[in-house]
Amino acid sequence: MAFPVGSTPDTAAIRLGPDLVDGTHGRLVASVEGRRVLELGCGNGANAVALARAGAKVISVDPSAERVAAARRLAEEHDVRVEFHQSDLAELPFVRADQIDVALAVYSLAGVWDLQRVFRQVHRVLRPEATIVITLPHPLHLMTESDDDGRVRLARTAFDGSTVGWSVGDAAGDVQPHRASDVFLALQRTNFRVDTFLEPEPDRSPDSPYRSPLDAWVPATLVLRARKEGI
């Protein structure tokens, strides 16, 4: 699945995944007032605006010119300042080393094959002991599917690295599956220490565009927070 495709921009709070409305998850980012936040993937712009409204100095990066334009319009509508850049998530020449207090990647790394390449750049720009919060489609969710009767079955192996198709309403695309162990290893190899690992249950409303029979069986979102080590 993809997020925030299919959702109405909600700028009241940081959203880490589809139908994750528990404020506990948003608090992983901690207080952002006066802090420099790097957002990897702007989505529809809602998180960038929510961060700016909370007092953060936001730099938001996305490879899609269309998404950047839409997010910029949302920031202008809410009269907040966000520094947007259209760029590969692993290319951050406009950010100086040791300048960022928090990095946030909500579902954006699902489109990235080489996680280490991204994490090396994020490590460079983060201050010592600063954190990166990452959310991804849960690998179990990507391995299962349901039929028209709501029955759930295993559809692919955990070791299949090919892309997985998704659709939300009229939108569709592909994501790169990442096993939890692969994310851990990529973070470890780029000198990060994982301090939080969550598999939250979504709070699906009947009219949620993400509602699925899989919700009762497997988590939809994987949430990790890691801290920069070394220099």
C-alpha positions in Angstrom: 0.0 0.0 0.0 1.0 3.6 -0.3 0.4 6.5 2.1 -0.8 9.2 2.1 -2.3 8.4 -1.3 -6.1 8.4 -1.0 -6.2 10.4 2.3 -7.4 13.9 2.8 -4.5 16.1 4.0 -4.7 16.3 7.8 -2.5 19.1 9.1 -3.6 18.8 12.8 -1.0 16.3 13.7 1.9 14.2 12.4 0.6 11.0 10.8 3.0 8.0 10.6 0.8 5.7 8.5 -2.8 5.0 7.3 -5.3 5.2 10.1 -2.7 5.5 12.8 -4.4 8.1 14.9 -2.9 7.3 18.3 -0.9 10.3 19.4 1.7 7.9 20.9 3.1 7.3 17.5 3.4 10.9 16.6 5.2 11.6 19.8 8.1 9.5 18.6 9.2 12.6 16.8 9.0 14.5 20.1 8.7 18.3 20.4 9.8 20.0 17.3 9.4 23.7 18.2 12.5 25.5 17.1 14.1 22.4 15.7 15.3 21.6 12.2 13.3 18.7 10.7 14.2 16.9 7.5 11.2 15.2 5.8 12.1 12.5 3.3 9.1 12.4 1.0 6.6 15.1 1.2 3.5 13.1 0.2 0.5 15.4 0.1 2.3 18.0 2.3 0.2 17.4 5.4 3.1 16.3 7.7 5.3 19.2 6.5 2.6 21.7 7.3 1.8 20.0 10.7 5.5 20.2 11.6 5.8 23.8 10.6 2.6 24.7 12.5 4.2 23.1 15.6 7.2 25.5 15.2 9.7 23.3 13.3 12.0 24.6 10.6 11.1 22.1 7.9 13.1 20.9 4.9 11.1 18.6 2.8 12.5 16.5 -0.1 10.7 14.5 -2.7 11.7 13.1 -6.1 8.3 14.0 -7.6 7.8 17.5 -9.0 4.0 16.9 -8.8 4.1 16.0 -5.1 6.4 18.9 -4.3 4.1 21.4 -6.1 1.0 20.0 -4.3 2.7 20.2 -0.9 3.9 23.7 -1.6 0.4 24.8 -2.4 -0.8 23.2 0.9 1.9 25.1 2.9 0.8 28.4 1.2 -2.8 27.7 2.0 -1.9 27.3 5.7 0.5 30.3 5.6 3.5 28.3 6.9 7.1 28.3 5.6 8.5 25.0 4.4 11.7 24.6 2.4 10.9 22.2 -0.4 13.3 20.5 -2.7 12.7 18.1 -5.6 15.5 15.6 -5.3 16.4 12.0 -4.9 16.1 11.1 -1.2 19.8 10.1 -1.1 21.0 13.4 -2.7 21.0 16.2 0.0 23.7 18.7 -1.1 21.5 21.6 0.1 21.7 20.4 3.7 24.9 21.0 5.6 26.4 18.3 7.9 25.3 18.0 11.5 22.4 20.5 11.1 19.2 18.4 11.4 17.6 17.5 14.7 15.0 15.0 13.4 14.6 13.1 10.1 11.2 11.7 9.2 10.4 9.2 6.5 6.7 8.2 6.3 6.3 5.4 3.8 8.7 7.2 1.4 11.4 4.5 1.7 9.0 2.0 0.3 10.0 3.3 -3.1 13.8 3.0 -2.4 15.8 -0.1 -3.2 19.1 0.9 -1.6 18.3 2.0 2.0 21.9 2.3 3.0 22.5 5.0 0.4 19.7 7.1 1.9 20.8 6.4 5.5 24.4 7.5 4.8 23.2 10.9 3.7 20.8 11.2 6.6 23.6 10.3 9.0 25.7 13.0 7.5 23.1 15.8 8.1 21.9 14.7 11.5 23.3 16.2 14.7 25.0 13.7 17.0 22.4 11.5 18.8 19.6 12.9 16.7 16.9 10.6 15.5 15.3 9.3 12.3 11.7 8.0 12.4 10.8 5.6 9.7 7.5 4.0 8.7 7.1 1.4 6.0 4.4 -1.0 4.7 4.7 -4.0 7.0 6.3 -7.0 5.2 3.6 -9.3 6.5 1.0 -7.1 5.0 2.8 -7.3 1.7 3.0 -11.1 1.8 -0.7 -11.6 2.3 -3.9 -11.0 0.3 -7.6 -11.6 0.6 -10.2 -12.9 -1.7 -13.7 -11.6 -2.4 -15.1 -13.6 0.6 -12.6 -11.9 3.0 -10.5 -15.0 3.4 -6.8 -14.3 3.9 -4.0 -16.3 2.4 -0.2 -16.1 2.1 0.5 -14.9 -1.4 4.3 -14.6 -1.6 7.4 -15.6 0.4 9.3 -13.4 2.8 12.3 -13.7 0.5 10.7 -12.4 -2.6 12.4 -9.1 -3.3 10.3 -8.1 -6.3 8.0 -5.1 -6.1 4.5 -5.4 -4.8 1.5 -3.6 -6.5 -0.9 -1.5 -4.5 -4.1 0.4 -5.2 -6.1 2.9 -3.2 -9.2 4.2 -4.9 -8.2 5.2 -8.4 -4.5 5.4 -7.6 -2.1 2.5 -8.1 1.6 1.8 -8.0 4.4 -0.4 -6.7 6.4 -0.6 -3.5 9.8 -2.2 -2.7 9.3 -4.8 0.1 11.8 -4.4 3.0 12.1 -7.1 5.6 12.5 -5.8 9.1 15.9 -7.4 9.4 17.1 -5.7 6.3 16.1 -2.3 7.6 17.8 -3.0 10.9 21.0 -4.1 9.1 21.0 -1.1 6.8 20.7 1.2 9.8 23.4 -0.6 11.8 25.8 -0.5 8.8 25.3 3.3 8.5 26.0 3.8 12.3 22.5 4.1 13.6 21.1 2.5 16.8 17.4 1.4 16.7 15.7 2.3 20.0 12.0 1.8 19.0 10.2 -0.9 17.0 6.4 -0.9 16.7 3.8 -2.8 14.8 0.6 -0.8 15.6 -2.9 -1.9 15.0 -4.7 0.7 12.7 -7.9 2.3 13.8 -9.8 1.7 10.6 -13.1 3.6 10.2 -15.8 2.0 8.0 -15.1 4.6 5.3 -11.3 4.4 5.4 -9.8 4.1 1.9 -7.3 1.7 3.4 -9.8 -0.7 5.0 -8.9 -4.3 4.3 -9.8 -7.8 5.6 -6.0 -8.1 6.3 -6.4 -5.6 9.2 -7.6 -8.3 11.6 -4.7 -10.6 10.8 -1.5 -8.6 10.3 -0.2 -5.1 11.0 -0.2 -2.7 8.1 2.7 -0.4 9.2 6.2 -1.0 10.6 7.5 1.9 12.7 11.1 2.3 13.7 13.1 5.0 15.4 16.9 5.1 15.2 19.5 7.3 16.7 22.7 8.6 15.1 25.9 7.2 16.6 29.4 8.5 15.9 30.2 11.5 13.9 
